[in-house]
Amino acid sequence: MEQAKIDRISHLAHKAKTIGLTPEEVLEQAALRQEYVAAVLGNLKGQLDNTYVVDEKGRKTKLKRKGEM
């Protein structure tokens, strides 16, 4: 996610706490937050897809999703 969008989220959050948001800004804030959460989850999933667990014998095992055993 671009830094400009993150800055806009912060600006809208600050404005919401101080003077309030217009209905258009509320919709914009919700859309930006949803985009931010999707980006964070995508990054986390990518990181976990490349994570291995090393056992005491030094064998690497790729992490599996819950229920994929």
C-alpha positions in Angstrom: 0.0 0.0 0.0 1.3 3.4 -0.9 2.5 5.8 1.9 0.1 8.5 0.6 -2.9 6.2 1.4 -1.6 5.3 4.8 -1.1 9.1 5.5 -4.7 9.7 4.4 -6.0 7.0 6.8 -4.1 8.7 9.6 -5.5 12.1 8.6 -9.0 10.8 8.5 -8.6 9.1 11.9 -7.3 12.3 13.5 -10.1 14.3 11.9 -12.7 11.9 13.1 -11.5 12.3 16.6 -11.4 16.1 16.5 -14.2 17.6 14.3 -15.9 14.6 12.7 -16.1 13.3 9.2 -18.5 13.9 6.4 -20.5 10.9 5.0 -18.2 10.8 2.0 -15.1 10.8 4.2 -16.6 8.0 6.3 -17.0 5.9 3.1 -13.4 6.8 2.0 -12.0 5.8 5.4 -13.8 2.4 5.4 -12.5 1.7 1.9 -9.0 2.7 2.8 -9.0 0.6 6.0 -10.3 -2.4 4.1 -7.5 -2.0 1.5 -5.0 -1.7 4.3 -6.1 -4.8 6.1 -6.1 -6.8 2.8 -2.5 -5.6 2.1 -1.4 -6.6 5.7 -3.0 -10.0 5.4 -1.5 -10.6 2.0 2.0 -9.7 3.3 1.5 -12.0 6.3 0.4 -14.9 4.2 3.3 -14.5 1.8 5.7 -14.4 4.8 4.2 -17.6 6.3 4.3 -19.4 3.0 8.0 -19.0 3.1 8.5 -20.0 6.7 10.1 -23.3 7.8 10.3 -25.0 11.2 13.6 -26.7 12.0 13.3 -29.7 14.4 15.9 -30.8 16.8 17.7 -33.0 14.2 18.0 -30.0 11.8 15.3 -31.1 9.4 13.3 -28.2 7.8 9.6 -28.6 7.5 7.4 -26.1 5.6 4.6 -24.7 7.6 1.2 -26.0 6.6 -2.2 -24.4 7.0 -4.3 -25.6 9.9 -6.1 -28.8 8.8 -3.6 -29.6 6.0 -1.8 -32.4 7.8 
